[in-house]
Structure formats: C-alpha cells, structure tokens
Amino acid sequence: ALKYAQERAQFGKPIIQFAAVAEMLSNMKAKLQGARALLYETTRFVEIYKQYGHIAQERSLEPEERQEMKFYNRLADGFTPLVKLFASEYANQLAYDAVQIHGGSGFMKDYPCERLYRDARIMNIYEGTSQLQVVAAINAVTKGTFLEQIKTYEAADYAPEMCVVKSKLTDLRVRFEEMVARVETLEKERSGYKDFHARRLVETAGHIIITYLLARQAGESAEYIDSARIYCKLAESKVAEAYNYLMHSDVEDVDLFKKVGQEEAIG
C-alpha cells in the first residue's frame, strides 16, 4: 500500500501527499508495529514461564523461582488472548485499508492485497474468535493482572521524546481504573454487566499496554518514536469512546441488548 501510494498519481501528485492517505498509512504502520511489540512481549512472558517448567522437570524449584513462575504464568495467561485479539483484528484492518488505498485495483487480482484481504478474515475466527479471546482475557482485568503490568510500565524510564506520551498514558490508566471500579460495582446489582462491557475493558487495557511497549521501543530506536505518538492518539480516542459508553451505561443495558435474541427465538 505504501509503495502504491508513492507511485499512484491523482490530480497531479502522488496520492500519499493527500492527508487522508498519509494518515491511513501512518495508522497502519503504528498498528503493525504495536501488534508486533505486543507479540514479542507476550512470547517473552510465555518463554520465561515455560523455561521454569523445563527446569522443574530436572530439579525442585526454589521458593523464589516458584513465585516467579506463577507470576509469568499469570502474565502469559492474560497476554496470550490479548495479542490474539489485537493482532488478528489489526490483520483485518490493515488488509482492508491496503485494498482501500489501491482503490479499484486493490479489488482485482493484479495486486496481492486482495488475496491478503481474503486470507486475513480467518485470523480472528480460528483458534478462538475475537469474542472468545475477550472471554479469556477479561479475567486479567478483574484479577488486576493488566493493571499491575500497566503500573510496572508506568514506573519505568522512557526517552525524553516520550514524556508527553507517558503523561497521557497515566491519564488513560486512571480512566481504566474508573471503568473497572464501575463495572465491579454494577456487577453486584446485575449479573452479566461485566460480560456486557468485557470487550471495552480488555481493549482499553490493550491500547494502554501497546502504547507503553511502543514508547519503550522508541527509547531503543528512533524508528518507533512517530508510531508511539500516533498509536497514543489512537489509544486516546478508543479509550475515550469506551469510557464514555461505559460510564453512561446502566444495568438495564444488559437486558436491552438481549431483547433481539429473545425476539428472534420467539419468532
């Protein structure tokens, strides 16, 4: 899509010079690098946990080792469905946007993006749909696993260029805590309220975590500075949407959105 946008001209200039196209490509790059960062972080947690399992087959683990194994097991359990959710959804979004940038040509077999678009669709279906990944990941929200890790990221040092990003992430973390607190309170009044807002909670945690990971990488390579800033803007807008929806939602919403299924069953 980037190559095509640099070569395809409309109104006398390459289409990449149009703000709408440039923004789309920048968001695509940020999502791609963000999903990759989340994948690497997840595999790190899984690898440490698995290594302790291998060591345990050879000798008894020390108390500190058992504690660390449990710690990384919790992280692996929470981050695995999180990365499946985000990576597969972003695979679809990026393939969709790639076709869009190609215009009519992207729909034809002249370019590989139409094949990528078709291939991507299965990603958020097999090995558990996105909805089931949320079901698996919500425990990491309610048990505080995501929040604990977010605070760990928050306590770390970042490059000077990431000061504004880090400040915004602190604000998003506060909003996330408010959302979790409201859900926990209203879940006591109406069972099912947590499940109704599960995706909003999981995605909010994911957006914060991915931004922190990109901010950390920005300190290691300047290549990630722009993506960290861009993804932070995406995270702010997504969290604001989820926050406004959830904070204005009440327990009656649980039954409201069940009516369609009940009406269909009756019909």
Backbone as numpy.savetxt, mean C-alpha at the origin, in Angstrom:
# Nx Ny Nz CAx CAy CAz Cx Cy Cz
5.69 2.97 -21.52 4.85 4.17 -21.52 5.72 5.43 -21.52
6.80 5.39 -20.75 7.72 6.53 -20.71 8.35 6.75 -22.08
8.82 5.68 -22.69 9.45 5.77 -24.00 8.46 6.30 -25.04
7.24 5.78 -24.99 6.22 6.21 -25.95 5.89 7.69 -25.76
5.77 8.11 -24.51 5.43 9.50 -24.22 6.53 10.47 -24.66
7.76 9.99 -24.67 8.87 10.82 -25.12 8.92 10.95 -26.64
8.37 9.94 -27.32 8.45 9.90 -28.78 7.17 10.38 -29.47
6.04 10.13 -28.85 4.75 10.47 -29.46 4.50 11.97 -29.35
4.25 12.61 -30.50 4.04 14.07 -30.53 2.58 14.39 -30.83
2.08 15.38 -30.14 0.75 15.93 -30.38 0.83 17.45 -30.21
0.15 18.18 -31.08 0.16 19.64 -31.04 1.58 20.19 -31.06
2.44 19.50 -31.79 3.78 20.02 -32.01 4.81 19.73 -30.94
4.49 18.88 -29.97 5.48 18.55 -28.93 5.21 17.17 -28.37
6.25 16.52 -27.80 6.06 15.18 -27.22 5.00 15.24 -26.12
4.19 14.20 -26.02 3.08 14.24 -25.07 3.56 14.25 -23.62
4.82 13.85 -23.38 5.34 13.88 -22.01 5.45 15.32 -21.49
5.43 16.29 -22.41 5.51 17.69 -21.99 4.16 18.23 -21.52
3.12 17.45 -21.68 1.81 17.83 -21.15 1.75 17.42 -19.68
1.30 18.34 -18.84 1.32 18.11 -17.39 0.54 16.85 -16.99
-0.58 16.61 -17.63 -1.41 15.45 -17.27 -0.66 14.14 -17.49
0.11 14.07 -18.58 0.86 12.85 -18.88 2.07 12.73 -17.95
2.77 13.84 -17.75 3.94 13.83 -16.87 3.56 13.43 -15.44
2.42 13.93 -14.97 1.96 13.57 -13.62 1.64 12.08 -13.54
0.99 11.58 -14.57 0.63 10.16 -14.58 1.87 9.29 -14.52
2.88 9.61 -15.32 4.11 8.84 -15.35 4.87 8.94 -14.02
4.87 10.12 -13.43 5.55 10.31 -12.14 4.88 9.49 -11.05
3.55 9.46 -11.06 2.82 8.65 -10.08 3.07 7.16 -10.31
3.16 6.77 -11.57 3.45 5.37 -11.90 4.81 4.95 -11.35
5.80 5.81 -11.54 7.14 5.50 -11.05 7.16 5.40 -9.53
6.47 6.33 -8.86 6.44 6.33 -7.39 5.76 5.06 -6.86
4.66 4.66 -7.50 3.96 3.45 -7.07 4.82 2.21 -7.32
5.50 2.17 -8.46 6.37 1.04 -8.77 7.49 0.91 -7.74
8.17 2.02 -7.48 9.27 1.98 -6.52 8.77 1.74 -5.10
7.58 2.24 -4.80 7.01 2.03 -3.48 6.64 0.57 -3.24
6.03 -0.05 -4.24 5.66 -1.46 -4.12 6.91 -2.32 -4.00
7.94 -1.97 -4.75 9.19 -2.73 -4.69 9.84 -2.59 -3.31
9.81 -1.38 -2.77 10.38 -1.15 -1.44 9.65 -1.97 -0.38
8.31 -2.02 -0.50 7.51 -2.81 0.44 7.82 -4.29 0.29
8.03 -4.74 -0.93 8.38 -6.14 -1.17 9.71 -6.49 -0.50
10.72 -5.64 -0.68 12.03 -5.89 -0.08 11.95 -5.90 1.44
11.19 -4.98 1.99 11.05 -4.92 3.45 10.36 -6.18 3.97
9.33 -6.61 3.27 8.60 -7.81 3.67 9.48 -9.05 3.60
10.22 -9.19 2.52 11.09 -10.35 2.39 12.19 -10.35 3.44
12.61 -9.16 3.86 13.61 -9.08 4.94 13.03 -9.65 6.22
11.80 -9.28 6.55 11.15 -9.80 7.75 10.98 -11.32 7.67
10.53 -11.80 6.51 10.31 -13.23 6.32 11.63 -13.99 6.42
12.68 -13.44 5.82 13.98 -14.12 5.82 14.53 -14.28 7.23
14.44 -13.23 8.03 14.95 -13.31 9.40 14.17 -14.34 10.20
12.86 -14.30 10.06 12.00 -15.26 10.76 12.33 -16.69 10.34
12.47 -16.91 9.05 12.76 -18.26 8.54 14.14 -18.74 8.99
15.10 -17.84 9.03 16.45 -18.23 9.44 16.47 -18.73 10.89
15.70 -18.08 11.73 15.60 -18.55 13.11 14.98 -19.95 13.16
14.04 -20.21 12.25 13.45 -21.54 12.18 14.48 -22.59 11.81
15.38 -22.24 10.87 16.44 -23.17 10.48 17.41 -23.40 11.64
17.74 -22.33 12.35 18.67 -22.44 13.48 18.06 -23.33 14.57
16.73 -23.18 14.77 16.05 -23.94 15.82 16.08 -25.44 15.55
16.26 -25.83 14.29 16.35 -27.25 13.96 17.71 -27.83 14.34
18.69 -26.95 14.52 20.05 -27.40 14.85 20.36 -27.28 16.33
19.74 -26.31 16.97 19.99 -26.11 18.41 18.83 -25.35 19.01
18.75 -25.33 20.33 17.70 -24.57 21.01 18.01 -23.08 20.91
16.99 -22.31 20.64 17.17 -20.86 20.55 17.32 -20.27 21.95
18.15 -19.24 22.04 18.26 -18.49 23.28 16.97 -17.69 23.49
16.64 -17.33 24.74 15.41 -16.56 25.00 15.31 -15.30 24.14
16.42 -14.58 23.96 16.39 -13.38 23.14 16.11 -13.72 21.68
16.63 -14.84 21.23 16.41 -15.26 19.85 14.95 -15.66 19.63
14.36 -16.33 20.61 12.95 -16.71 20.49 12.06 -15.48 20.43
12.41 -14.48 21.24 11.64 -13.23 21.23 11.76 -12.54 19.88
12.97 -12.52 19.35 13.17 -11.87 18.05 12.47 -12.64 16.94
12.47 -13.96 17.04 11.77 -14.78 16.06 10.27 -14.47 16.07
9.70 -14.37 17.26 8.28 -14.03 17.38 7.99 -12.64 16.81
8.92 -11.72 17.07 8.76 -10.34 16.59 8.70 -10.30 15.07
9.65 -10.97 14.42 9.68 -10.96 12.96 8.59 -11.84 12.35
8.12 -12.80 13.10 6.98 -13.60 12.65 5.74 -12.72 12.56
5.55 -11.89 13.57 4.41 -10.96 13.56 4.49 -10.00 12.38
5.69 -9.47 12.14 5.86 -8.54 11.02 5.63 -9.25 9.69
6.16 -10.45 9.55 5.98 -11.20 8.31 4.50 -11.51 8.07
3.79 -11.88 9.12 2.35 -12.18 9.00 1.55 -10.96 8.58
1.95 -9.77 9.05 1.22 -8.56 8.71 1.61 -8.00 7.35
2.91 -8.02 7.05 3.39 -7.39 5.83 3.15 -8.24 4.58
3.07 -9.56 4.74 2.88 -10.41 3.57 1.56 -10.11 2.84
0.41 -10.09 3.52 -0.81 -9.72 2.80 -0.81 -8.25 2.37
-0.08 -7.41 3.11 -0.03 -5.99 2.75 0.66 -5.80 1.41
1.80 -6.47 1.22 2.52 -6.31 -0.04 1.76 -6.99 -1.18
1.09 -8.09 -0.90 0.26 -8.73 -1.94 -0.85 -7.79 -2.39
-1.46 -7.12 -1.44 -2.53 -6.16 -1.75 -2.02 -5.02 -2.60
-0.98 -4.35 -2.14 -0.50 -3.15 -2.83 0.17 -3.48 -4.16
1.04 -4.49 -4.18 1.77 -4.81 -5.41 0.83 -5.26 -6.52
-0.16 -6.08 -6.18 -1.08 -6.57 -7.21 -2.02 -5.47 -7.70
-2.48 -4.62 -6.78 -3.34 -3.50 -7.19 -2.56 -2.51 -8.04
-1.32 -2.24 -7.66 -0.52 -1.30 -8.44 -0.14 -1.89 -9.79
0.05 -3.20 -9.87 0.31 -3.83 -11.16 -0.83 -3.54 -12.12
-2.05 -3.62 -11.62 -3.22 -3.31 -12.45 -3.30 -1.83 -12.81
-3.06 -0.98 -11.83 -3.13 0.47 -12.08 -2.08 0.92 -13.09
-0.86 0.41 -12.93 0.21 0.81 -13.84 -0.03 0.29 -15.26
-0.51 -0.93 -15.37 -0.82 -1.48 -16.69 -1.94 -0.68 -17.34
-2.93 -0.30 -16.56 -4.05 0.50 -17.05 -3.56 1.85 -17.56
-2.72 2.50 -16.75 -2.21 3.82 -17.13 -1.27 3.74 -18.34
-0.53 2.65 -18.45 0.37 2.48 -19.59 -0.43 2.42 -20.89
-1.53 1.67 -20.87 -2.41 1.60 -22.04 -2.98 2.98 -22.34
-3.38 3.70 -21.31 -3.96 5.03 -21.48 -2.98 5.99 -22.13
-1.73 5.94 -21.74 -0.73 6.83 -22.31 -0.49 6.50 -23.78
-0.58 5.23 -24.13 -0.42 4.83 -25.53 -1.63 5.20 -26.38
-2.73 5.58 -25.74 -3.93 5.91 -26.50 -4.48 4.70 -27.22
-5.02 4.91 -28.40 -5.60 3.82 -29.18 -4.58 2.73 -29.50
-3.33 3.13 -29.66 -2.29 2.15 -29.98 -2.09 1.15 -28.84
-2.32 1.61 -27.62 -2.13 0.74 -26.47 -3.14 -0.38 -26.40
-4.26 -0.20 -27.10 -5.32 -1.21 -27.11 -5.04 -2.29 -28.15
-4.14 -1.98 -29.06 -3.82 -2.90 -30.15 -2.60 -3.75 -29.78
-2.35 -4.78 -30.57 -1.25 -5.69 -30.29 0.10 -5.17 -30.80
0.13 -3.93 -31.30 1.38 -3.34 -31.79 2.37 -3.11 -30.65
1.82 -2.89 -29.44 2.67 -2.60 -28.27 2.40 -3.64 -27.18
3.42 -3.93 -26.36 3.26 -4.99 -25.33 2.37 -4.61 -24.17
2.00 -3.34 -24.04 1.24 -2.95 -22.84 -0.14 -3.59 -22.80
-0.73 -3.90 -23.96 -2.06 -4.52 -23.93 -1.97 -5.92 -23.33
-0.85 -6.60 -23.61 -0.65 -7.93 -23.02 -0.41 -7.81 -21.51
0.38 -6.84 -21.11 0.64 -6.61 -19.69 -0.66 -6.29 -18.96
-1.52 -5.53 -19.63 -2.81 -5.16 -19.05 -3.66 -6.39 -18.80
-3.68 -7.32 -19.75 -4.45 -8.55 -19.60 -3.83 -9.45 -18.53
-2.52 -9.53 -18.53 -1.82 -10.38 -17.57 -1.97 -9.88 -16.14
-2.00 -8.56 -15.98 -2.02 -7.98 -14.64 -3.32 -8.29 -13.90
-4.39 -8.51 -14.64 -5.70 -8.65 -14.00 -5.78 -9.81 -13.04
-5.02 -10.86 -13.29 -5.09 -12.02 -12.41 -4.33 -11.79 -11.09
-3.45 -10.79 -11.09 -2.55 -10.61 -9.95 -3.29 -10.37 -8.62
-4.37 -9.61 -8.67 -5.09 -9.37 -7.42 -6.26 -10.33 -7.23
-6.16 -11.48 -7.92 -7.16 -12.53 -7.76 -6.53 -13.81 -7.22
-5.50 -14.34 -7.91 -4.96 -15.63 -7.46 -4.15 -15.47 -6.18
-3.98 -16.57 -5.48 -3.31 -16.60 -4.17 -4.00 -15.66 -3.17
-5.31 -15.50 -3.34 -6.08 -14.65 -2.44 -6.39 -13.31 -3.08
-7.66 -13.01 -3.23 -8.06 -11.72 -3.80 -7.64 -10.58 -2.88
-7.71 -9.35 -3.39 -7.37 -8.18 -2.57 -8.23 -8.12 -1.32
-9.50 -8.51 -1.46 -10.41 -8.48 -0.32 -9.95 -9.45 0.77
-9.45 -10.62 0.37 -8.97 -11.59 1.35 -7.63 -11.17 1.95
-6.83 -10.43 1.19 -5.59 -9.89 1.75 -5.90 -8.90 2.87
-6.96 -8.14 2.69 -7.39 -7.20 3.74 -7.81 -7.96 4.99
-8.56 -9.06 4.79 -8.99 -9.88 5.92 -7.77 -10.40 6.69
-6.72 -10.77 5.95 -5.51 -11.29 6.60 -4.71 -10.18 7.27
-4.74 -8.98 6.70 -3.90 -7.89 7.21 -4.55 -7.09 8.33
-5.86 -7.15 8.48 -6.52 -6.31 9.48 -6.08 -6.64 10.90
-5.65 -7.89 11.13 -5.16 -8.24 12.46 -3.92 -7.44 12.84
-3.11 -7.11 11.84 -1.91 -6.31 12.10 -2.27 -4.88 12.46
-3.49 -4.47 12.09 -3.98 -3.15 12.50 -4.49 -3.20 13.93
-5.39 -4.15 14.20 -6.03 -4.22 15.51 -5.07 -4.63 16.62
-4.04 -5.42 16.27 -3.06 -5.83 17.27 -1.91 -4.84 17.43
-1.91 -3.80 16.60 -0.91 -2.75 16.74 0.41 -3.03 16.04
0.48 -4.09 15.23 1.74 -4.43 14.56 2.17 -3.34 13.59
1.24 -2.87 12.77 1.57 -1.82 11.80 1.94 -0.52 12.51
1.16 -0.15 13.52 1.43 1.10 14.23 2.79 1.06 14.91
3.11 -0.06 15.51 4.40 -0.21 16.17 5.55 -0.04 15.18
5.40 -0.63 13.99 6.45 -0.51 12.98 6.51 0.90 12.41
5.36 1.54 12.25 5.34 2.92 11.78 6.09 3.83 12.75
5.90 3.61 14.04 6.61 4.42 15.03 8.11 4.13 15.01
8.49 2.90 14.66 9.91 2.58 14.50 10.50 3.36 13.34
9.78 3.41 12.24 10.23 4.21 11.09 10.30 5.69 11.48
9.31 6.13 12.22 9.23 7.53 12.61 10.43 7.95 13.46
10.94 7.04 14.27 12.05 7.34 15.17 13.41 7.35 14.46
13.45 6.87 13.21 14.71 6.78 12.48 15.12 8.14 11.93
16.38 8.24 11.52 16.90 9.47 10.92 16.74 9.41 9.41
16.47 10.58 8.82 16.27 10.66 7.38 17.09 11.82 6.80
17.26 11.78 5.50 18.01 12.83 4.80 17.30 14.17 4.98
18.05 15.26 4.96 17.44 16.60 5.12 16.31 16.86 4.13
16.45 16.30 2.93 15.42 16.51 1.91 14.08 15.89 2.29
14.10 15.00 3.29 12.89 14.29 3.69 12.23 14.89 4.94
12.70 16.03 5.41 12.16 16.63 6.63 10.66 16.92 6.50
10.27 17.51 5.38 8.86 17.84 5.16 8.03 16.57 5.06
8.56 15.58 4.35 7.86 14.31 4.20 7.65 13.66 5.56
8.69 13.64 6.38 8.59 13.02 7.70 7.56 13.74 8.56
7.53 15.06 8.49 6.55 15.83 9.27 5.13 15.47 8.85
4.91 15.35 7.55 3.58 14.99 7.05 3.20 13.57 7.48
4.18 12.68 7.49 3.91 11.31 7.90 3.54 11.21 9.37
4.11 12.07 10.18 3.73 12.11 11.60 2.26 12.48 11.74
1.82 13.45 10.95 0.42 13.86 10.97 -0.49 12.72 10.50
-0.04 11.99 9.47 -0.84 10.87 8.96 -0.93 9.75 9.99
0.15 9.54 10.73 0.14 8.52 11.78 -0.88 8.86 12.86
-0.97 10.13 13.21 -1.95 10.58 14.20 -3.36 10.30 13.69
-3.60 10.59 12.43 -4.92 10.32 11.85 -5.23 8.82 11.85
-4.22 8.05 11.55 -4.39 6.60 11.56 -4.78 6.11 12.95
-4.16 6.63 13.98 -4.50 6.25 15.35 -5.92 6.66 15.69
-6.35 7.81 15.21 -7.73 8.27 15.45 -8.72 7.34 14.77
-8.39 6.92 13.57 -9.26 6.01 12.83 -9.40 4.67 13.55
-8.27 4.14 13.99 -8.29 2.85 14.70 -9.10 2.97 15.99
-8.90 4.06 16.72 -9.61 4.26 17.99 -11.12 4.33 17.77
-11.53 5.02 16.70 -12.97 5.15 16.44 -13.57 3.79 16.06
-12.85 3.03 15.25 -13.34 1.72 14.85 -13.45 0.80 16.06
-12.46 0.82 16.91 -12.49 -0.04 18.10 -13.66 0.33 19.01
-13.96 1.62 19.12 -15.07 2.07 19.95 -16.41 1.64 19.38
-16.61 1.87 18.08 -17.90 1.57 17.46 -18.10 0.07 17.21
-16.99 -0.67 17.14 -17.11 -2.13 17.01 -17.80 -2.72 18.22
-17.65 -2.08 19.38 -18.29 -2.55 20.61 -19.80 -2.34 20.54
-20.22 -1.32 19.78 -21.65 -1.05 19.63 -22.28 -1.93 18.54
-21.51 -2.17 17.48 -22.06 -2.94 16.35 -20.99 -3.85 15.77
-21.14 -5.14 15.99 -20.21 -6.10 15.43 -20.23 -6.02 13.91
-19.08 -6.01 13.31 -18.98 -5.90 11.86 -18.50 -4.54 11.40
-18.46 -3.57 12.32 -18.02 -2.23 11.96 -16.54 -2.24 11.56
-15.73 -3.02 12.27 -14.31 -3.12 11.94 -14.13 -3.72 10.54
-14.88 -4.77 10.24 -14.77 -5.41 8.93 -15.18 -4.45 7.82
-16.17 -3.62 8.10 -16.65 -2.67 7.10 -15.56 -1.68 6.71
-14.76 -1.27 7.68 -13.71 -0.27 7.42 -12.32 -0.89 7.31
-12.24 -2.21 7.24 -10.94 -2.88 7.25 -10.02 -2.40 6.13
-10.55 -2.30 4.93 -9.69 -1.91 3.81 -9.17 -0.49 3.99
-10.01 0.41 4.48 -9.55 1.78 4.70 -8.42 1.81 5.72
-8.52 1.00 6.76 -7.48 0.97 7.79 -6.19 0.35 7.26
-6.30 -0.76 6.56 -5.13 -1.45 6.04 -4.41 -0.59 5.01
-5.17 0.01 4.10 -4.54 0.84 3.07 -3.91 2.09 3.66
-4.53 2.65 4.70 -3.93 3.81 5.36 -2.57 3.46 5.94
-2.51 2.33 6.62 -1.23 1.87 7.17 -0.23 1.64 6.05
-0.66 1.03 4.97 0.22 0.74 3.85 0.79 1.99 3.21
-0.03 2.99 3.02 0.44 4.24 2.41 1.50 4.92 3.29
1.29 4.90 4.58 2.27 5.50 5.50 3.57 4.71 5.46
3.47 3.40 5.52 4.66 2.54 5.54 5.46 2.69 4.25
4.80 2.66 3.11 5.50 2.78 1.83 6.22 4.12 1.73
5.58 5.18 2.18 6.23 6.50 2.13 7.48 6.52 2.98
7.41 5.93 4.16 8.59 5.86 5.02 9.71 5.07 4.34
9.37 3.98 3.69 10.39 3.16 3.03 11.06 3.92 1.89
10.27 4.68 1.13 10.84 5.49 0.06 11.70 6.62 0.64
11.25 7.19 1.76 12.04 8.24 2.40 13.38 7.70 2.89
13.36 6.48 3.40 14.60 5.85 3.84 15.53 5.62 2.66
14.97 5.14 1.54 15.78 4.91 0.36 16.32 6.22 -0.23
15.58 7.31 -0.04 16.03 8.60 -0.54 17.32 9.05 0.15
17.52 8.57 1.37 18.75 8.87 2.08 19.93 8.07 1.57
19.63 6.98 0.86 20.68 6.11 0.33 20.98 6.42 -1.13
19.98 6.92 -1.84 20.17 7.24 -3.26 19.23 8.38 -3.64
19.78 9.39 -4.30 18.99 10.55 -4.71 17.89 10.17 -5.70
18.01 8.99 -6.29 17.03 8.51 -7.27 15.63 8.45 -6.68
15.54 8.27 -5.36 14.23 8.06 -4.73 13.64 9.32 -4.09
14.36 10.42 -4.15 13.88 11.64 -3.50 12.55 12.10 -4.08
12.50 12.22 -5.41 11.26 12.68 -6.04 10.12 11.70 -5.81
10.40 10.41 -5.91 9.35 9.42 -5.72 8.81 9.45 -4.30
9.69 9.69 -3.32 9.24 9.79 -1.93 8.31 10.98 -1.76
8.67 12.08 -2.35 7.83 13.29 -2.26 6.49 13.09 -2.98
6.56 12.50 -4.15 5.34 12.26 -4.93 4.43 11.26 -4.23
5.02 10.17 -3.74 4.18 9.17 -3.06 3.58 9.75 -1.78
4.31 10.64 -1.12 3.77 11.28 0.08 2.50 12.06 -0.25
2.50 12.74 -1.39 1.31 13.47 -1.82 0.15 12.51 -2.09
0.48 11.38 -2.72 -0.55 10.36 -2.95 -1.09 9.84 -1.62
-0.18 9.58 -0.69 -0.58 9.05 0.62 -1.47 10.05 1.35
-1.11 11.32 1.30 -1.92 12.35 1.97 -3.35 12.35 1.43
-3.49 12.28 0.12 -4.83 12.33 -0.48 -5.63 11.07 -0.17
-4.97 9.92 -0.21 -5.66 8.66 0.06 -6.07 8.56 1.54
-5.17 8.96 2.43 -5.49 8.90 3.86 -6.59 9.90 4.20
-6.54 11.08 3.59 -7.58 12.09 3.83 -8.95 11.56 3.42
-8.99 10.87 2.28 -10.25 10.29 1.81 -10.77 9.24 2.78
-9.88 8.32 3.18 -10.28 7.26 4.11 -10.67 7.83 5.47
-9.92 8.82 5.93 -10.17 9.44 7.24 -11.54 10.13 7.25
-11.81 10.91 6.22 -13.09 11.63 6.16 -14.27 10.67 6.08
-14.10 9.62 5.31 -15.18 8.64 5.18 -15.43 7.95 6.52
-14.36 7.47 7.13 -14.49 6.69 8.36 -14.99 7.54 9.53
-14.45 8.73 9.66 -14.79 9.57 10.80 -16.22 10.12 10.70
-16.81 10.06 9.52 -18.21 10.48 9.35 -19.13 9.28 9.19
-18.59 8.11 9.39 -19.39 6.89 9.29 -19.91 6.48 10.66
-21.12 5.92 10.70 -21.67 5.44 11.96 -22.04 3.97 11.83
-22.50 3.39 12.91 -22.76 1.95 12.93 -23.87 1.53 11.98
-24.76 2.48 11.62 -25.85 2.13 10.71 -25.33 1.76 9.31
-24.11 2.22 9.00 -23.54 1.93 7.68 -23.35 0.42 7.46
-23.12 -0.31 8.52 -22.91 -1.75 8.40 -24.13 -2.41 7.76
-25.32 -2.06 8.25 -26.55 -2.65 7.70 -26.93 -2.01 6.36
-26.61 -0.73 6.21 -26.94 -0.04 4.96 -26.33 -0.73 3.76
-25.06 -1.11 3.88 -24.38 -1.72 2.75 -24.62 -3.22 2.63
-25.37 -3.77 3.56 -25.77 -5.18 3.46 -27.10 -5.33 2.75
-27.83 -4.25 2.57 -29.17 -4.32 2.02 -29.20 -4.85 0.61
-28.19 -4.49 -0.18 -28.16 -4.93 -1.58 -28.13 -6.45 -1.64
-27.25 -7.06 -0.84 -27.17 -8.51 -0.84 -28.46 -9.15 -0.35
-29.11 -8.54 0.64 -30.35 -9.09 1.17 -31.48 -8.98 0.15
-31.50 -7.84 -0.57 -32.55 -7.64 -1.58 -32.40 -8.63 -2.73
-31.14 -8.87 -3.12 -30.88 -9.82 -4.21 -31.30 -11.23 -3.79
-31.03 -11.55 -2.52 -31.38 -12.89 -2.02 -32.91 -13.08 -2.02
-33.61 -12.01 -1.61 -35.07 -12.07 -1.57 -35.62 -12.19 -2.99
-35.01 -11.39 -3.91 -35.48 -11.43 -5.30 -35.24 -12.78 -5.93
